[in-house]
Amino acid sequence: MCVAVPAEVIEKKDGNIGVVDYGDLKQEVRLDLVDVEIGEFVLVHVGFAIQKLSREEGLSTRELFKEVYAAMEE
């Protein structure tokens, strides 16, 4: 099973590299597969942004991930 995680693009660098914010973690990812601007949300899989999300989808999906992780820690 593959999982793509929602993140907000907070910086764009040369070479189709972006910095995304997962909420608690910031990471560089490749932006080769999507045309995205700072402030937009993307799904990230194995270091690549693979799909754009609306801000609402990104925030609600991020919240669902937090709930799942919290349940797993209990």
N, CA, C and O atoms as a Tripos MOL2 file, in Angstrom:
@<TRIPOS>MOLECULE
protein
  296   295    74     0     0
PROTEIN
NO_CHARGES

@<TRIPOS>ATOM
      1 N           0.8360   -1.1750    0.0000 N.3       1 MET1
      2 CA          0.0000    0.0000    0.0000 C.3       1 MET1
      3 C           0.8830    1.2400    0.0000 C.2       1 MET1
      4 O           1.8960    1.2890    0.6970 O.2       1 MET1
      5 N           0.5010    2.2240   -0.7720 N.am      2 CYS2
      6 CA          1.2330    3.4860   -0.8490 C.3       2 CYS2
      7 C           0.4380    4.5820   -0.1510 C.2       2 CYS2
      8 O          -0.7920    4.6090   -0.1990 O.2       2 CYS2
      9 N           1.1580    5.4700    0.4880 N.am      3 VAL3
     10 CA          0.5160    6.5780    1.1750 C.3       3 VAL3
     11 C           1.1470    7.8780    0.6980 C.2       3 VAL3
     12 O           2.3710    8.0160    0.6860 O.2       3 VAL3
     13 N           0.3140    8.8190    0.3090 N.am      4 ALA4
     14 CA          0.7670   10.1640   -0.0310 C.3       4 ALA4
     15 C           0.2880   11.0910    1.0810 C.2       4 ALA4
     16 O          -0.8490   10.9890    1.5400 O.2       4 ALA4
     17 N           1.1580   11.9840    1.5020 N.am      5 VAL5
     18 CA          0.8920   12.8270    2.6650 C.3       5 VAL5
     19 C           0.6930   14.2740    2.2090 C.2       5 VAL5
     20 O           1.4670   14.7720    1.3920 O.2       5 VAL5
     21 N          -0.3420   14.9570    2.7310 N.am      6 PRO6
     22 CA         -0.5700   16.3520    2.3440 C.3       6 PRO6
     23 C           0.4450   17.2930    2.9840 C.2       6 PRO6
     24 O           0.8240   17.1260    4.1430 O.2       6 PRO6
     25 N           0.8740   18.2810    2.2090 N.am      7 ALA7
     26 CA          1.8300   19.2640    2.7160 C.3       7 ALA7
     27 C           1.6160   20.5830    1.9900 C.2       7 ALA7
     28 O           1.1230   20.6170    0.8630 O.2       7 ALA7
     29 N           1.9940   21.6650    2.6540 N.am      8 GLU8
     30 CA          1.8850   22.9980    2.0590 C.3       8 GLU8
     31 C           3.2430   23.4180    1.5050 C.2       8 GLU8
     32 O           4.2620   23.2840    2.1820 O.2       8 GLU8
     33 N           3.2550   23.9170    0.2930 N.am      9 VAL9
     34 CA          4.4850   24.4070   -0.3210 C.3       9 VAL9
     35 C           4.8190   25.7630    0.3000 C.2       9 VAL9
     36 O           4.0280   26.7030    0.2180 O.2       9 VAL9
     37 N           6.0000   25.8570    0.9230 N.am     10 ILE10
     38 CA          6.3610   27.1080    1.5900 C.3      10 ILE10
     39 C           7.5450   27.8090    0.9250 C.2      10 ILE10
     40 O           7.8560   28.9540    1.2510 O.2      10 ILE10
     41 N           8.2020   27.1210   -0.0070 N.am     11 GLU11
     42 CA          9.3390   27.7230   -0.7090 C.3      11 GLU11
     43 C           9.5770   26.9770   -2.0110 C.2      11 GLU11
     44 O           9.3780   25.7640   -2.0820 O.2      11 GLU11
     45 N          10.0010   27.6960   -3.0340 N.am     12 LYS12
     46 CA         10.4070   27.0790   -4.2970 C.3      12 LYS12
     47 C          11.8580   27.4320   -4.5590 C.2      12 LYS12
     48 O          12.2760   28.5770   -4.3880 O.2      12 LYS12
     49 N          12.6290   26.4190   -4.9820 N.am     13 LYS13
     50 CA         14.0490   26.6020   -5.2710 C.3      13 LYS13
     51 C          14.3100   26.2540   -6.7290 C.2      13 LYS13
     52 O          13.4490   25.6960   -7.4080 O.2      13 LYS13
     53 N          15.4960   26.5860   -7.2000 N.am     14 ASP14
     54 CA         15.8890   26.2240   -8.5560 C.3      14 ASP14
     55 C          15.8810   24.7110   -8.7290 C.2      14 ASP14
     56 O          16.0610   23.9660   -7.7660 O.2      14 ASP14
     57 N          15.6720   24.2710   -9.9490 N.am     15 GLY15
     58 CA         15.7320   22.8420  -10.2520 C.3      15 GLY15
     59 C          14.4960   22.0750   -9.8760 C.2      15 GLY15
     60 O          14.5800   20.8790   -9.5970 O.2      15 GLY15
     61 N          13.3340   22.7290   -9.8570 N.am     16 ASN16
     62 CA         12.0640   22.0700   -9.5060 C.3      16 ASN16
     63 C          12.0720   21.4460   -8.1160 C.2      16 ASN16
     64 O          11.4840   20.3880   -7.8930 O.2      16 ASN16
     65 N          12.7370   22.1070   -7.1970 N.am     17 ILE17
     66 CA         12.7510   21.6490   -5.8080 C.3      17 ILE17
     67 C          11.9400   22.6280   -4.9800 C.2      17 ILE17
     68 O          12.0390   23.8420   -5.1600 O.2      17 ILE17
     69 N          11.1400   22.0910   -4.0730 N.am     18 GLY18
     70 CA         10.3600   22.9230   -3.1790 C.3      18 GLY18
     71 C          10.5450   22.4800   -1.7460 C.2      18 GLY18
     72 O          10.9720   21.3570   -1.4820 O.2      18 GLY18
     73 N          10.2270   23.3530   -0.8370 N.am     19 VAL19
     74 CA         10.1980   23.0080    0.5810 C.3      19 VAL19
     75 C           8.7410   22.9720    0.9790 C.2      19 VAL19
     76 O           7.9940   23.9180    0.7270 O.2      19 VAL19
     77 N           8.3370   21.8700    1.6060 N.am     20 VAL20
     78 CA          6.9530   21.7260    2.0390 C.3      20 VAL20
     79 C           6.8950   21.6110    3.5520 C.2      20 VAL20
     80 O           7.8640   21.2270    4.2070 O.2      20 VAL20
     81 N           5.7350   21.9530    4.0850 N.am     21 ASP21
     82 CA          5.4870   21.9010    5.5240 C.3      21 ASP21
     83 C           4.3710   20.9000    5.7650 C.2      21 ASP21
     84 O           3.2530   21.0580    5.2750 O.2      21 ASP21
     85 N           4.6990   19.8630    6.5310 N.am     22 TYR22
     86 CA          3.7120   18.8390    6.8780 C.3      22 TYR22
     87 C           2.9400   19.1940    8.1480 C.2      22 TYR22
     88 O           2.0230   18.4710    8.5400 O.2      22 TYR22
     89 N           3.2990   20.2820    8.7810 N.am     23 GLY23
     90 CA          2.6800   20.6700   10.0470 C.3      23 GLY23
     91 C           3.7000   20.6310   11.1570 C.2      23 GLY23
     92 O           3.8320   21.5940   11.9120 O.2      23 GLY23
     93 N           4.4340   19.5160   11.2710 N.am     24 ASP24
     94 CA          5.4700   19.3730   12.2960 C.3      24 ASP24
     95 C           6.8500   19.1640   11.6750 C.2      24 ASP24
     96 O           7.8470   19.0800   12.3920 O.2      24 ASP24
     97 N           6.9100   19.0820   10.3700 N.am     25 LEU25
     98 CA          8.1520   18.7700    9.6680 C.3      25 LEU25
     99 C           8.2130   19.5440    8.3620 C.2      25 LEU25
    100 O           7.2190   19.6620    7.6460 O.2      25 LEU25
    101 N           9.3880   20.0650    8.0650 N.am     26 LYS26
    102 CA          9.6140   20.7190    6.7790 C.3      26 LYS26
    103 C          10.6180   19.8620    6.0080 C.2      26 LYS26
    104 O          11.5720   19.3400    6.5850 O.2      26 LYS26
    105 N          10.3940   19.7210    4.6860 N.am     27 GLN27
    106 CA         11.2330   18.8300    3.9020 C.3      27 GLN27
    107 C          11.3100   19.3160    2.4570 C.2      27 GLN27
    108 O          10.3580   19.9050    1.9440 O.2      27 GLN27
    109 N          12.4450   19.0700    1.8030 N.am     28 GLU28
    110 CA         12.5670   19.3490    0.3840 C.3      28 GLU28
    111 C          11.9210   18.2220   -0.4100 C.2      28 GLU28
    112 O          12.0860   17.0480   -0.0780 O.2      28 GLU28
    113 N          11.1910   18.5790   -1.4540 N.am     29 VAL29
    114 CA         10.5640   17.5920   -2.3460 C.3      29 VAL29
    115 C          10.7470   18.0410   -3.7880 C.2      29 VAL29
    116 O          11.0280   19.2100   -4.0530 O.2      29 VAL29
    117 N          10.5880   17.1150   -4.7090 N.am     30 ARG30
    118 CA         10.6480   17.4140   -6.1330 C.3      30 ARG30
    119 C           9.2830   17.9200   -6.5930 C.2      30 ARG30
    120 O           8.2480   17.4020   -6.1730 O.2      30 ARG30
    121 N           9.2880   18.9350   -7.4590 N.am     31 LEU31
    122 CA          8.0560   19.5120   -7.9850 C.3      31 LEU31
    123 C           7.9090   19.2500   -9.4810 C.2      31 LEU31
    124 O           7.1770   19.9710  -10.1590 O.2      31 LEU31
    125 N           8.5820   18.2460  -10.0000 N.am     32 ASP32
    126 CA          8.5740   17.9610  -11.4320 C.3      32 ASP32
    127 C           7.1980   17.5870  -11.9760 C.2      32 ASP32
    128 O           6.9210   17.8210  -13.1520 O.2      32 ASP32
    129 N           6.3470   17.0200  -11.1570 N.am     33 LEU33
    130 CA          5.0820   16.4540  -11.6400 C.3      33 LEU33
    131 C           3.8830   17.3880  -11.5110 C.2      33 LEU33
    132 O           2.8090   17.0870  -12.0330 O.2      33 LEU33
    133 N           4.0490   18.5130  -10.8240 N.am     34 VAL34
    134 CA          2.9320   19.4400  -10.6210 C.3      34 VAL34
    135 C           3.3940   20.8770  -10.8340 C.2      34 VAL34
    136 O           4.5550   21.2090  -10.5960 O.2      34 VAL34
    137 N           2.4900   21.7060  -11.2760 N.am     35 ASP35
    138 CA          2.7460   23.1370  -11.3900 C.3      35 ASP35
    139 C           2.0980   23.7790  -10.1680 C.2      35 ASP35
    140 O           0.8730   23.8790  -10.0940 O.2      35 ASP35
    141 N           2.8930   24.2030   -9.2360 N.am     36 VAL36
    142 CA          2.3750   24.6250   -7.9410 C.3      36 VAL36
    143 C           3.0370   25.9370   -7.5190 C.2      36 VAL36
    144 O           4.1660   26.2360   -7.9090 O.2      36 VAL36
    145 N           2.3170   26.7010   -6.7240 N.am     37 GLU37
    146 CA          2.8130   27.9760   -6.2020 C.3      37 GLU37
    147 C           2.9310   27.8930   -4.6820 C.2      37 GLU37
    148 O           2.3470   27.0140   -4.0470 O.2      37 GLU37
    149 N           3.6880   28.8120   -4.1180 N.am     38 ILE38
    150 CA          3.8260   28.8880   -2.6630 C.3      38 ILE38
    151 C           2.4460   29.1040   -2.0480 C.2      38 ILE38
    152 O           1.6550   29.9160   -2.5280 O.2      38 ILE38
    153 N           2.1730   28.3610   -0.9770 N.am     39 GLY39
    154 CA          0.8940   28.4580   -0.2840 C.3      39 GLY39
    155 C          -0.1050   27.3970   -0.7000 C.2      39 GLY39
    156 O          -1.1210   27.2060   -0.0310 O.2      39 GLY39
    157 N           0.1720   26.6970   -1.8050 N.am     40 GLU40
    158 CA         -0.7340   25.6350   -2.2430 C.3      40 GLU40
    159 C          -0.3720   24.3190   -1.5590 C.2      40 GLU40
    160 O           0.7560   24.1200   -1.1060 O.2      40 GLU40
    161 N          -1.3560   23.4310   -1.4970 N.am     41 PHE41
    162 CA         -1.1560   22.1180   -0.8990 C.3      41 PHE41
    163 C          -0.9460   21.0700   -1.9820 C.2      41 PHE41
    164 O          -1.5230   21.1440   -3.0670 O.2      41 PHE41
    165 N          -0.1050   20.0920   -1.6610 N.am     42 VAL42
    166 CA          0.1750   18.9760   -2.5690 C.3      42 VAL42
    167 C           0.1570   17.6840   -1.7780 C.2      42 VAL42
    168 O           0.2980   17.6840   -0.5550 O.2      42 VAL42
    169 N          -0.0200   16.5780   -2.4950 N.am     43 LEU43
    170 CA          0.2080   15.2570   -1.9170 C.3      43 LEU43
    171 C           1.6330   14.8650   -2.2590 C.2      43 LEU43
    172 O           2.0600   14.9850   -3.4070 O.2      43 LEU43
    173 N           2.3750   14.3920   -1.2510 N.am     44 VAL44
    174 CA          3.7730   14.0200   -1.4390 C.3      44 VAL44
    175 C           3.9140   12.5210   -1.2380 C.2      44 VAL44
    176 O           3.4440   11.9570   -0.2500 O.2      44 VAL44
    177 N           4.5780   11.8880   -2.2080 N.am     45 HIS45
    178 CA          4.8510   10.4490   -2.1360 C.3      45 HIS45
    179 C           6.3040   10.2290   -2.5220 C.2      45 HIS45
    180 O           6.7390   10.6680   -3.5870 O.2      45 HIS45
    181 N           7.0490    9.5600   -1.6730 N.am     46 VAL46
    182 CA          8.4780    9.2560   -1.8440 C.3      46 VAL46
    183 C           9.2780   10.4440   -2.3680 C.2      46 VAL46
    184 O          10.1020   10.2970   -3.2700 O.2      46 VAL46
    185 N           9.0310   11.6140   -1.8000 N.am     47 GLY47
    186 CA          9.8210   12.7860   -2.1250 C.3      47 GLY47
    187 C           9.3670   13.5790   -3.3320 C.2      47 GLY47
    188 O          10.0280   14.5430   -3.7210 O.2      47 GLY47
    189 N           8.2460   13.1920   -3.9360 N.am     48 PHE48
    190 CA          7.7090   13.9080   -5.1000 C.3      48 PHE48
    191 C           6.3160   14.4360   -4.7900 C.2      48 PHE48
    192 O           5.4800   13.7100   -4.2520 O.2      48 PHE48
    193 N           6.0640   15.6930   -5.1280 N.am     49 ALA49
    194 CA          4.6980   16.2220   -5.0980 C.3      49 ALA49
    195 C           3.9920   15.6230   -6.3060 C.2      49 ALA49
    196 O           4.4150   15.8400   -7.4410 O.2      49 ALA49
    197 N           2.9150   14.8690   -6.0700 N.am     50 ILE50
    198 CA          2.2720   14.1350   -7.1660 C.3      50 ILE50
    199 C           0.9140   14.6910   -7.5620 C.2      50 ILE50
    200 O           0.3950   14.3590   -8.6280 O.2      50 ILE50
    201 N           0.3330   15.5350   -6.7150 N.am     51 GLN51
    202 CA         -1.0030   16.0760   -7.0240 C.3      51 GLN51
    203 C          -1.2490   17.3100   -6.1860 C.2      51 GLN51
    204 O          -0.8440   17.3690   -5.0250 O.2      51 GLN51
    205 N          -1.9190   18.3080   -6.7730 N.am     52 LYS52
    206 CA         -2.3260   19.4900   -6.0190 C.3      52 LYS52
    207 C          -3.6410   19.2010   -5.3010 C.2      52 LYS52
    208 O          -4.4710   18.4240   -5.7730 O.2      52 LYS52
    209 N          -3.8060   19.8440   -4.1540 N.am     53 LEU53
    210 CA         -5.0470   19.7840   -3.3750 C.3      53 LEU53
    211 C          -5.5370   21.2010   -3.1270 C.2      53 LEU53
    212 O          -4.7460   22.1440   -3.1120 O.2      53 LEU53
    213 N          -6.8290   21.3480   -2.9340 N.am     54 SER54
    214 CA         -7.3230   22.6480   -2.4790 C.3      54 SER54
    215 C          -6.8540   22.8360   -1.0370 C.2      54 SER54
    216 O          -6.5150   21.8710   -0.3520 O.2      54 SER54
    217 N          -6.8410   24.0690   -0.5940 N.am     55 ARG55
    218 CA         -6.4270   24.3530    0.7860 C.3      55 ARG55
    219 C          -7.3090   23.5890    1.7740 C.2      55 ARG55
    220 O          -6.8140   23.0470    2.7620 O.2      55 ARG55
    221 N          -8.6120   23.5480    1.5050 N.am     56 GLU56
    222 CA         -9.5470   22.8490    2.3980 C.3      56 GLU56
    223 C          -9.2240   21.3480    2.4580 C.2      56 GLU56
    224 O          -9.1820   20.7590    3.5380 O.2      56 GLU56
    225 N          -8.9960   20.7400    1.2890 N.am     57 GLU57
    226 CA         -8.6430   19.3120    1.2520 C.3      57 GLU57
    227 C          -7.3420   19.0510    1.9970 C.2      57 GLU57
    228 O          -7.2330   18.0870    2.7550 O.2      57 GLU57
    229 N          -6.3610   19.9130    1.7770 N.am     58 GLY58
    230 CA         -5.0630   19.7370    2.4280 C.3      58 GLY58
    231 C          -5.1630   19.8030    3.9380 C.2      58 GLY58
    232 O          -4.6110   18.9600    4.6440 O.2      58 GLY58
    233 N          -5.8740   20.8120    4.4300 N.am     59 LEU59
    234 CA         -6.0080   20.9680    5.8830 C.3      59 LEU59
    235 C          -6.8320   19.8510    6.5030 C.2      59 LEU59
    236 O          -6.4790   19.3450    7.5680 O.2      59 LEU59
    237 N          -7.9270   19.4560    5.8560 N.am     60 SER60
    238 CA         -8.7630   18.3990    6.4370 C.3      60 SER60
    239 C          -8.0480   17.0470    6.3770 C.2      60 SER60
    240 O          -8.1690   16.2470    7.3050 O.2      60 SER60
    241 N          -7.3150   16.7830    5.3090 N.am     61 THR61
    242 CA         -6.5780   15.5230    5.2170 C.3      61 THR61
    243 C          -5.4440   15.4910    6.2320 C.2      61 THR61
    244 O          -5.1790   14.4560    6.8440 O.2      61 THR61
    245 N          -4.7770   16.6250    6.4100 N.am     62 ARG62
    246 CA         -3.7160   16.6980    7.4320 C.3      62 ARG62
    247 C          -4.2920   16.3960    8.8110 C.2      62 ARG62
    248 O          -3.6650   15.6980    9.6080 O.2      62 ARG62
    249 N          -5.4830   16.9180    9.0940 N.am     63 GLU63
    250 CA         -6.1250   16.6610   10.3860 C.3      63 GLU63
    251 C          -6.4470   15.1780   10.5490 C.2      63 GLU63
    252 O          -6.2680   14.6230   11.6340 O.2      63 GLU63
    253 N          -6.9160   14.5360    9.4900 N.am     64 LEU64
    254 CA         -7.1870   13.0950    9.5520 C.3      64 LEU64
    255 C          -5.9190   12.3050    9.8550 C.2      64 LEU64
    256 O          -5.9530   11.3610   10.6450 O.2      64 LEU64
    257 N          -4.8140   12.6740    9.2430 N.am     65 PHE65
    258 CA         -3.5390   12.0080    9.5240 C.3      65 PHE65
    259 C          -3.1670   12.1670   10.9910 C.2      65 PHE65
    260 O          -2.7170   11.2080   11.6180 O.2      65 PHE65
    261 N          -3.3450   13.3590   11.5470 N.am     66 LYS66
    262 CA         -3.0350   13.5890   12.9570 C.3      66 LYS66
    263 C          -3.8840   12.6880   13.8590 C.2      66 LYS66
    264 O          -3.3820   12.1360   14.8380 O.2      66 LYS66
    265 N          -5.1660   12.5440   13.5290 N.am     67 GLU67
    266 CA         -6.0530   11.6860   14.3180 C.3      67 GLU67
    267 C          -5.6140   10.2250   14.2430 C.2      67 GLU67
    268 O          -5.6220    9.5180   15.2510 O.2      67 GLU67
    269 N          -5.2380    9.7830   13.0660 N.am     68 VAL68
    270 CA         -4.7680    8.3910   12.9030 C.3      68 VAL68
    271 C          -3.5030    8.1700   13.7130 C.2      68 VAL68
    272 O          -3.4050    7.1790   14.4370 O.2      68 VAL68
    273 N          -2.5290    9.0750   13.6060 N.am     69 TYR69
    274 CA         -1.2840    8.9350   14.3660 C.3      69 TYR69
    275 C          -1.5480    8.9550   15.8650 C.2      69 TYR69
    276 O          -0.9310    8.1930   16.6090 O.2      69 TYR69
    277 N          -2.4440    9.8030   16.3130 N.am     70 ALA70
    278 CA         -2.7680    9.8610   17.7450 C.3      70 ALA70
    279 C          -3.3900    8.5610   18.2060 C.2      70 ALA70
    280 O          -3.0630    8.0710   19.2870 O.2      70 ALA70
    281 N          -4.2810    7.9920   17.4090 N.am     71 ALA71
    282 CA         -4.9180    6.7100   17.7550 C.3      71 ALA71
    283 C          -3.8920    5.5830   17.8030 C.2      71 ALA71
    284 O          -3.9860    4.6850   18.6390 O.2      71 ALA71
    285 N          -2.9150    5.6350   16.9050 N.am     72 MET72
    286 CA         -1.8890    4.5860   16.8780 C.3      72 MET72
    287 C          -0.9850    4.6570   18.1020 C.2      72 MET72
    288 O          -0.4430    3.6370   18.5290 O.2      72 MET72
    289 N          -0.8170    5.8490   18.6700 N.am     73 GLU73
    290 CA          0.0420    6.0050   19.8490 C.3      73 GLU73
    291 C          -0.6370    5.5610   21.1320 C.2      73 GLU73
    292 O           0.0330    5.3190   22.1350 O.2      73 GLU73
    293 N          -1.9610    5.4520   21.1120 N.am     74 GLU74
    294 CA         -2.6920    5.0640   22.3340 C.3      74 GLU74
    295 C          -2.5530    3.6000   22.6240 C.2      74 GLU74
    296 O          -3.1030    3.1110   23.6100 O.2      74 GLU74
@<TRIPOS>BOND
     1     1     2 1
     2     2     3 1
     3     3     4 2
     4     3     5 am
     5     5     6 1
     6     6     7 1
     7     7     8 2
     8     7     9 am
     9     9    10 1
    10    10    11 1
    11    11    12 2
    12    11    13 am
    13    13    14 1
    14    14    15 1
    15    15    16 2
    16    15    17 am
    17    17    18 1
    18    18    19 1
    19    19    20 2
    20    19    21 am
    21    21    22 1
    22    22    23 1
    23    23    24 2
    24    23    25 am
    25    25    26 1
    26    26    27 1
    27    27    28 2
    28    27    29 am
    29    29    30 1
    30    30    31 1
    31    31    32 2
    32    31    33 am
    33    33    34 1
    34    34    35 1
    35    35    36 2
    36    35    37 am
    37    37    38 1
    38    38    39 1
    39    39    40 2
    40    39    41 am
    41    41    42 1
    42    42    43 1
    43    43    44 2
    44    43    45 am
    45    45    46 1
    46    46    47 1
    47    47    48 2
    48    47    49 am
    49    49    50 1
    50    50    51 1
    51    51    52 2
    52    51    53 am
    53    53    54 1
    54    54    55 1
    55    55    56 2
    56    55    57 am
    57    57    58 1
    58    58    59 1
    59    59    60 2
    60    59    61 am
    61    61    62 1
    62    62    63 1
    63    63    64 2
    64    63    65 am
    65    65    66 1
    66    66    67 1
    67    67    68 2
    68    67    69 am
    69    69    70 1
    70    70    71 1
    71    71    72 2
    72    71    73 am
    73    73    74 1
    74    74    75 1
    75    75    76 2
    76    75    77 am
    77    77    78 1
    78    78    79 1
    79    79    80 2
    80    79    81 am
    81    81    82 1
    82    82    83 1
    83    83    84 2
    84    83    85 am
    85    85    86 1
    86    86    87 1
    87    87    88 2
    88    87    89 am
    89    89    90 1
    90    90    91 1
    91    91    92 2
    92    91    93 am
    93    93    94 1
    94    94    95 1
    95    95    96 2
    96    95    97 am
    97    97    98 1
    98    98    99 1
    99    99   100 2
   100    99   101 am
   101   101   102 1
   102   102   103 1
   103   103   104 2
   104   103   105 am
   105   105   106 1
   106   106   107 1
   107   107   108 2
   108   107   109 am
   109   109   110 1
   110   110   111 1
   111   111   112 2
   112   111   113 am
   113   113   114 1
   114   114   115 1
   115   115   116 2
   116   115   117 am
   117   117   118 1
   118   118   119 1
   119   119   120 2
   120   119   121 am
   121   121   122 1
   122   122   123 1
   123   123   124 2
   124   123   125 am
   125   125   126 1
   126   126   127 1
   127   127   128 2
   128   127   129 am
   129   129   130 1
   130   130   131 1
   131   131   132 2
   132   131   133 am
   133   133   134 1
   134   134   135 1
   135   135   136 2
   136   135   137 am
   137   137   138 1
   138   138   139 1
   139   139   140 2
   140   139   141 am
   141   141   142 1
   142   142   143 1
   143   143   144 2
   144   143   145 am
   145   145   146 1
   146   146   147 1
   147   147   148 2
   148   147   149 am
   149   149   150 1
   150   150   151 1
   151   151   152 2
   152   151   153 am
   153   153   154 1
   154   154   155 1
   155   155   156 2
   156   155   157 am
   157   157   158 1
   158   158   159 1
   159   159   160 2
   160   159   161 am
   161   161   162 1
   162   162   163 1
   163   163   164 2
   164   163   165 am
   165   165   166 1
   166   166   167 1
   167   167   168 2
   168   167   169 am
   169   169   170 1
   170   170   171 1
   171   171   172 2
   172   171   173 am
   173   173   174 1
   174   174   175 1
   175   175   176 2
   176   175   177 am
   177   177   178 1
   178   178   179 1
   179   179   180 2
   180   179   181 am
   181   181   182 1
   182   182   183 1
   183   183   184 2
   184   183   185 am
   185   185   186 1
   186   186   187 1
   187   187   188 2
   188   187   189 am
   189   189   190 1
   190   190   191 1
   191   191   192 2
   192   191   193 am
   193   193   194 1
   194   194   195 1
   195   195   196 2
   196   195   197 am
   197   197   198 1
   198   198   199 1
   199   199   200 2
   200   199   201 am
   201   201   202 1
   202   202   203 1
   203   203   204 2
   204   203   205 am
   205   205   206 1
   206   206   207 1
   207   207   208 2
   208   207   209 am
   209   209   210 1
   210   210   211 1
   211   211   212 2
   212   211   213 am
   213   213   214 1
   214   214   215 1
   215   215   216 2
   216   215   217 am
   217   217   218 1
   218   218   219 1
   219   219   220 2
   220   219   221 am
   221   221   222 1
   222   222   223 1
   223   223   224 2
   224   223   225 am
   225   225   226 1
   226   226   227 1
   227   227   228 2
   228   227   229 am
   229   229   230 1
   230   230   231 1
   231   231   232 2
   232   231   233 am
   233   233   234 1
   234   234   235 1
   235   235   236 2
   236   235   237 am
   237   237   238 1
   238   238   239 1
   239   239   240 2
   240   239   241 am
   241   241   242 1
   242   242   243 1
   243   243   244 2
   244   243   245 am
   245   245   246 1
   246   246   247 1
   247   247   248 2
   248   247   249 am
   249   249   250 1
   250   250   251 1
   251   251   252 2
   252   251   253 am
   253   253   254 1
   254   254   255 1
   255   255   256 2
   256   255   257 am
   257   257   258 1
   258   258   259 1
   259   259   260 2
   260   259   261 am
   261   261   262 1
   262   262   263 1
   263   263   264 2
   264   263   265 am
   265   265   266 1
   266   266   267 1
   267   267   268 2
   268   267   269 am
   269   269   270 1
   270   270   271 1
   271   271   272 2
   272   271   273 am
   273   273   274 1
   274   274   275 1
   275   275   276 2
   276   275   277 am
   277   277   278 1
   278   278   279 1
   279   279   280 2
   280   279   281 am
   281   281   282 1
   282   282   283 1
   283   283   284 2
   284   283   285 am
   285   285   286 1
   286   286   287 1
   287   287   288 2
   288   287   289 am
   289   289   290 1
   290   290   291 1
   291   291   292 2
   292   291   293 am
   293   293   294 1
   294   294   295 1
   295   295   296 2
@<TRIPOS>SUBSTRUCTURE
     1 MET1         2 RESIDUE 1 A MET
     2 CYS2         6 RESIDUE 1 A CYS
     3 VAL3        10 RESIDUE 1 A VAL
     4 ALA4        14 RESIDUE 1 A ALA
     5 VAL5        18 RESIDUE 1 A VAL
     6 PRO6        22 RESIDUE 1 A PRO
     7 ALA7        26 RESIDUE 1 A ALA
     8 GLU8        30 RESIDUE 1 A GLU
     9 VAL9        34 RESIDUE 1 A VAL
    10 ILE10       38 RESIDUE 1 A ILE
    11 GLU11       42 RESIDUE 1 A GLU
    12 LYS12       46 RESIDUE 1 A LYS
    13 LYS13       50 RESIDUE 1 A LYS
    14 ASP14       54 RESIDUE 1 A ASP
    15 GLY15       58 RESIDUE 1 A GLY
    16 ASN16       62 RESIDUE 1 A ASN
    17 ILE17       66 RESIDUE 1 A ILE
    18 GLY18       70 RESIDUE 1 A GLY
    19 VAL19       74 RESIDUE 1 A VAL
    20 VAL20       78 RESIDUE 1 A VAL
    21 ASP21       82 RESIDUE 1 A ASP
    22 TYR22       86 RESIDUE 1 A TYR
    23 GLY23       90 RESIDUE 1 A GLY
    24 ASP24       94 RESIDUE 1 A ASP
    25 LEU25       98 RESIDUE 1 A LEU
    26 LYS26      102 RESIDUE 1 A LYS
    27 GLN27      106 RESIDUE 1 A GLN
    28 GLU28      110 RESIDUE 1 A GLU
    29 VAL29      114 RESIDUE 1 A VAL
    30 ARG30      118 RESIDUE 1 A ARG
    31 LEU31      122 RESIDUE 1 A LEU
    32 ASP32      126 RESIDUE 1 A ASP
    33 LEU33      130 RESIDUE 1 A LEU
    34 VAL34      134 RESIDUE 1 A VAL
    35 ASP35      138 RESIDUE 1 A ASP
    36 VAL36      142 RESIDUE 1 A VAL
    37 GLU37      146 RESIDUE 1 A GLU
    38 ILE38      150 RESIDUE 1 A ILE
    39 GLY39      154 RESIDUE 1 A GLY
    40 GLU40      158 RESIDUE 1 A GLU
    41 PHE41      162 RESIDUE 1 A PHE
    42 VAL42      166 RESIDUE 1 A VAL
    43 LEU43      170 RESIDUE 1 A LEU
    44 VAL44      174 RESIDUE 1 A VAL
    45 HIS45      178 RESIDUE 1 A HIS
    46 VAL46      182 RESIDUE 1 A VAL
    47 GLY47      186 RESIDUE 1 A GLY
    48 PHE48      190 RESIDUE 1 A PHE
    49 ALA49      194 RESIDUE 1 A ALA
    50 ILE50      198 RESIDUE 1 A ILE
    51 GLN51      202 RESIDUE 1 A GLN
    52 LYS52      206 RESIDUE 1 A LYS
    53 LEU53      210 RESIDUE 1 A LEU
    54 SER54      214 RESIDUE 1 A SER
    55 ARG55      218 RESIDUE 1 A ARG
    56 GLU56      222 RESIDUE 1 A GLU
    57 GLU57      226 RESIDUE 1 A GLU
    58 GLY58      230 RESIDUE 1 A GLY
    59 LEU59      234 RESIDUE 1 A LEU
    60 SER60      238 RESIDUE 1 A SER
    61 THR61      242 RESIDUE 1 A THR
    62 ARG62      246 RESIDUE 1 A ARG
    63 GLU63      250 RESIDUE 1 A GLU
    64 LEU64      254 RESIDUE 1 A LEU
    65 PHE65      258 RESIDUE 1 A PHE
    66 LYS66      262 RESIDUE 1 A LYS
    67 GLU67      266 RESIDUE 1 A GLU
    68 VAL68      270 RESIDUE 1 A VAL
    69 TYR69      274 RESIDUE 1 A TYR
    70 ALA70      278 RESIDUE 1 A ALA
    71 ALA71      282 RESIDUE 1 A ALA
    72 MET72      286 RESIDUE 1 A MET
    73 GLU73      290 RESIDUE 1 A GLU
    74 GLU74      294 RESIDUE 1 A GLU
